[in-house]
Amino acid sequence: MPILILAALLVQTRRQSVTVDDVTVPQVFTIPFADSWAITSGVRVQLVGRLDGEANVSINDGITLDVRGDIDLVQYGDLFVSEALVIRYQPRSVRSGRLTVHYRVYWQTGGLARARGSH
């Protein structure tokens, strides 16, 4: 009697980056997921830069980070129901600086494998 085994594989994208062009202006980055059939399970976001002032960075409206000064911050988050990664940058009192957002998305793919059962 054949036995069906459902296997899930955790896969990640390569690291990608977006740069906040003008740190004094609010910006939104929407990154759609390439594999719409896969189940997105998480994201790793790293903020790197320097801000003269304070700003908020939110990830899919679920995680909000307050940043200022020298920045090298890593945040992990769940994205189980999202179809895209949305990063919102909102300056509060920023006069100058630079900010780069590196991100890596993780997802699960389902695979069906057959295994032969013993009698």
Secondary structure, 3 states (H helix, E strand, C coil): CEEEEEEEEEEECCCEEEEECCCCCCEEEEEECCCCCCEEEEEEEEEEEEEEEEEEEEECCCEEEEEEEEEEEEEEECCCCCCEEEEEEEECCCCEEEEEEEEEEEEEEEEEEEEECCC
